[in-house]
Amino acid sequence: MAHILIVEDDVTFTQILQRFLQKNNHDTLAVHNLKDAQAALKQSAYDMILLDYRLPDGTGIELIDKLHKEQAFIPPVIIMTSFHDIRTAVKAMRMGVYDYITKPVNPDELLMVMMEALDTGKQEGVRSKPVQKSFVEGISASAQQLHHHIKLVAPTNMSVIIQGDSGTGKEQVAANIHAQSKRSSGQFVAIDCGALSVDLASSELFGHIKGAFTGALQDKKGQFEAANGGTLFLDEVGNLSYEVQVKLLRAIQEREIQPVGCNNIIKVDVRIITATNDDLLNSVKAGKFREDLYHRLNEFKINIPSLQQRGEDLDLFIEHFIGQANADLGKQVAGLSKEVNDLFHAYEWPGNLRELKNTIKRAVLLTATDEIQLQALPEEMVAAVQGKDLATNDTDLKAMQATREKEL
């Protein structure tokens, strides 16, 4: 059972959502604005936050930004948003949001995303795991150039900046570099810097000793130590505070770290790979990122093309993600219907590979036949391509409630 905070201004939808989650053995508290959400988070700890993007007194992103400044630990956040706000939801993921779901909310999709968020270590901002061996290289010219660069830099110890839009697979590229490197037998440790508060960042990177600060109840090994002999991947490195940037620069230059509250120096041997949505050079010019640290990190830069720029690879990714969804959900979906395939090729995919993966997993979950049909796709996605309004999907929570009331 999870303790869940729902932040949603639609009272009727909130009540339906609460009843649905309670039936699935989750404990919930619902609030309807940012002010009450902030008060609730100060009074109690939650395992997850279901957060509406548009609220009466602001946006969900404002709440996330405030949490980063005030709290050391932030639970997984799932943004609930309209289809037309997907680009905004993608931006929110840069700030550490776990995932987003579009309204009308499909109950099976919601439970699937919630279980993934609760099972993963995403809420801690750190992911230490074996490198996934399945990797789609692609056949497009931009994909071939990308993987040529990966093969060139992987055997070296050069620091790498991976630059690309949100959802393009920057962590997968970093993991692939590690897998082809001389450090492949060591740990690949990934840290989402966007999910770290200012106070938590130094502790997560360099560790701390017991009593170093309020809440430091025992010694903790930092992720530099955890990645010793391997690769440390810093996602959204531009979000690190200036103070942490200074410590990171020293760690890279001197190959040593100092845990928070400790006088001892620890030697480390770590390769650094970083990722960013925006050009860090712009942050350097704006005075938000240290120029000397930028040059230390930028020994080699890899640009990842958006999904729209690698249309020749779309069918390969579709096949790959259907296979993954079948394995995860115990399904045997063979592929897409012609209508869905045509729509996928016409759609812009603003969320890139992440949006494609989520869309396919949702569709596989809803598909009872061999092929994914249009009915299994978000209705707004179909409307965006076909240029017309569609009827409300009868699998959303409100529609299900109305159907049950009619039956009763």
N, C-alpha and C positions, 0 to 999 in steps of 0.2 A: 504494500500500500504506500502511495506517495502523498505527501502534503503539498497541495497545488494552490497557487494564487492565480485567480482569474481576474484580469483587468480588462473590462469590456463595458462600454456604455449602453449597449442594447440590453435592456433588462430582461426582455422575453427570451432572447437568445441565451443570455447568461443562465437563466433558470433551467432551460432545456439542457445546456451544456453541463451544469452542475448535476442534474439528475442522471445524465448519461455517464458521467465520470464516477459518481457515487455507486451506480450499478456495477461498475467495473472495479469496485473496491478502492477507490481513491478518495481521500479527504480533501475537501475544497473550501476556499474562502473567496468570495467574489466582491470586488470593489468596482466602482464605475468611473473613476477619474484618477489623475496622477497624484493628487494630494493624498487621497485615501490609500493609494498603493504604497506611497512612501511611508506613511504611518504604519501600515500593516507589516512592511518589511523590517521596520525598526522594532516592532513588538514580537515578531516570531520569525523562525527560520523556515524556509520552504525548499522543497526538493525540485520544484520547477515553477516557472512563471509562464502562463498563457497570456499573451499581451496583444491587445488590439492596437493597430497602428494609429488610427485617428481617434482621439479622445477629446472631451469637451474643453479641457484646460491645457491641451498640448498634444504631443505625439509620443508614441512608445519609445522612439529614439532618445527623447529627452530624459525619460526615466532611466534608460540604460546608461546614458552618459553620466547621470547623477550617481548611479550605483557604482560606477567605476571610480568615482572620486571619493565616495564615502565608505565603501565596503571592501574588505579584503577578499571575501568569498562571494561569488555571484553564481546562483544556481543556473541550470540550463534555461534559456529563454526561447520560446517558440512564438514567432510573430504571426498573428492572424490578420490577413489583409485582403483587400479586393484584388482582383486580377490585374487591374490597371496600376496598382502600386508595387508590382513585382520588382521594378528597378530600384525602388526605395528599399524594399525588403532585402535585396541583394546588397545594398549599401549597409544595411543594418548588420549583415553577417560579417562585415569587415570589423564591426565593433564587438564581435564575440557572440552574436546571436546564433543559437544552434541551428535553427532551420526556420522555414516559414511555410504556412499553408494558406491556400486561397479560399475565400468565401464564395459560395456557401460551403461550410465545412462538412466534409464527408467523414462519418464517424470511424470507419475502418482505417482511413488514411490518418486521422488524428491519433488513434491508438498506436498505429505502426510507428509514427514519428516520435510519439511520446516514449514508447518502449526503447527505441534506439537511443534517445537522449538520456534516459535514465540508466541505461546499461553501459554507456560509454564514459570515459574519463574526461569528456569534453569540458565539463563544468569546472575542472581544475585548471584548464588552459594548457594541459600537458598531455601528450600522447606518446608513450614509449611502447613500441610494438615491432613485430617482425615486418620486414618489407614485403608488400604484396608482389607476387611474381607475375600476376596477370596484368599486362600493360598493352594498350592499343597504340601502336606506333603511327598508323595512318599511312595513306598513300599520296596525299596531296603534296605539292611542292613545299608549302610552308611546314608541313609535318616532317618531311624528309630533312629539311634544314634544321629544324628543332632537334631531331634525334642525332643528326650529324654533330651538332654542338655538344649534345650530352655525351656522346662517345669520345669526343676530343678532350673534354674537361674532366670527365669522371676519374680517369686513372691518376690525375694530379692531386695536389693538396690545395689547389687554389680556392679562395673564397668565391662564392658565386651568388649573384643577385638574380633572382627569377622574377621577371616583370610580366604582368598580364592582368586582364580583367578578372573580376571576381567570378569564381566558378569554372575557370579554364583548366584547373588541375595542377596548380603550382606545387602542392604537396606531393602529388604523384611523380612529378618531374624530379623533385628533390630526392624522393625515395629511390627513383630509378638511377640517379647519379650515384647515390650511396651503394646501391646493389652492384654497380659496375666498377666501383672503386676498390682500392687496396684495403679499405677499411670495412668491407662488406661483412666481415665476421664480427664486427663490433656493433654496438647499439645505434639505431637510428631514432633519435629523440626529437619529437616535434612539439614546439611550443607556440600556442596562438597568442601572440603579444596583444592582440586586440581584446582578449578576454581577461587580461591581467590588470588589476588596479595598480596605481602608482606604488602603493605600499607593498603589494604582493610581488611585484616584478623582481626586485633584488633578491628576495627570499627564494623564489622559484628558480632563478638563474644560478645563484651562488650559494644557496643554503643559509641556514641560521643555526645558532646554538640556543639551548634552552634559556628562557628568560630574556632573550634579545629584545623582545617587544611584547606588548600585551597579546596574549593568545599563543605565544611560543612556549608550549608546554613540554616540548622535547626537542632534541637536536634533529635537524632535517638536512639531508643531503640535497644539494642543488642539482639542477639538470646538467650543468657543465660536468660535474663529477659523474653523473649517470651516463653521460655520453662519452666519457673518457675512452680514447682509443677508437671512437666511432665518429658519427656525424650529428651535429646539432642544427636543427632546422628552425629558424625563427620566422614565423609567418606574421605578416603585417608589422615588420620591424620598425616602421615609421611611427608607430604608436608609443614606442618607449619614451619615457620621460628623459629630460636632459641629464639628470643625475645618473640614471641607469646607463645612458649612452656612454658617460665617462667611464663607468666601471666596465662596461663591455669592451671599450677600446683598450683598456689596460689588460683585460683578460686575453684579448687577441694578440696584443703586442708582446706581453711578458709571458704568455702561456701559464698564467697563474691566477687564482681567484682567492678572495677573502670572504668567508661566510659572514653574514650580518651578525654583529655582536662578538665576533671572534678576532683574536690577534694573530692567529696562525695563518700562514700562507700555504695554499695547496696547489701543487703543480698539476696541470691538465694538458692533455694532448687531444684537441678536438678540432675537427674541420667544421667551418661555419658556412651554412647555406641560408640565405635570407630570401624572403618573398615580399612583394609589394604590389598593390593595385595601381599606385601612382608613381610617377618618376620621382625618385628620392632627390634628384638634383634640384627639383623645384622646391622641395622642403629645405634643402641646403641654402638655396638663394633666399628663402623666406626666413632663415634663421631658426628653423624648427628642428633641424638635424645637423649634427656636427659634420663639418666637411672632412676632417681627418678620419673620422669613423667611416664616412661614406667611401673614401678611397681605399680603406682597409678591406671593406666588404666587397667593393666593386673590382676585384681582380679579373672577373669574367662575368659578363651579363648575358642572360638568355631571355629572349622575348617570346612569350607564348601567344600564338594567334587566337582570336576568338573563334567560337564554333561556326559563326557565320562566314568566317574567312577560310574555313577548311571544309566546304560543302562536300568535297569528294570523300571525306572520311565519315560523313554522317551515318551511312549504312553500317559501317564497321562498329561505330559506337552503339548504334541501336541494337545490333546483334549481341554485343558484349553486355550491355545493361539488361537486356531481356534474359540472358543466361544467368546473370547475377541475381536478378529478381526471382527467377524460377527456383534457384538454389535456396534463397533466403525464405521464400514463402511456400515452398513445396508445391509449386505449380509446374505445368508443362505447356506453356504458351509457346507456339512455334514462331510467330512473327506478327507483322502488321497487315491489316487489310489494305487494299489499294488506296482507299480514301484516306486512311490514317497516314500511310506512307507519303502520299502527295501533300497532305497537310504539314507533316513534319518537315518536308523539304521547302515548303513555302513560308514557314514560321521563322521569325527573326532570332529566337532563343536569346533574349537579353540576359538570362541567368546562366548561359553557356552550358557546360557539361553537367554542372550540378542540377540545373533545371531539367535537362534532358533525362538524367538519371532518376530524379524524383518523379517526373511525369510518367516515365515507363514503369517504375515500381508501383505507383498508384494504379496505373492502368492494368498491370498484370494482376494485382490484387483483386480488381473488379471484373476481370475477364474469366468467364466460365467455358469459353470455347477455345479453339486452336489459335484464333487470330484476334488481335486487339481491334475493337471497333470504335467508331467515333463516340459512342455513348460512354466509353470508359475514360474519355479525356475531359479535362476541365471545360465547361461549356463556353467560358469566356475566351479560351484559347482557340476553340473552333470558330467563335464569332469574330475574333481578331483577324483570322485568315480569310474567312468567307465574307466578312464585312456586313454581318447582320446580327440582330439580337435573337438569342435563343430562349426558349422557355426555361424556367427554373428547374434545375436538376432535382429529381424527386428522391435523391439519396442523401440530401443534406439534412442536418439535424432538425431544422424547423419543419421541413416537408414531412419527415418521418413522424414527428410529433403530431402534425395535422392529420396524417393518415391514420394513426392510432386512435385519435379522438373520434374520427368519423366511424371507424370500425366499432368502437365502444358504443 
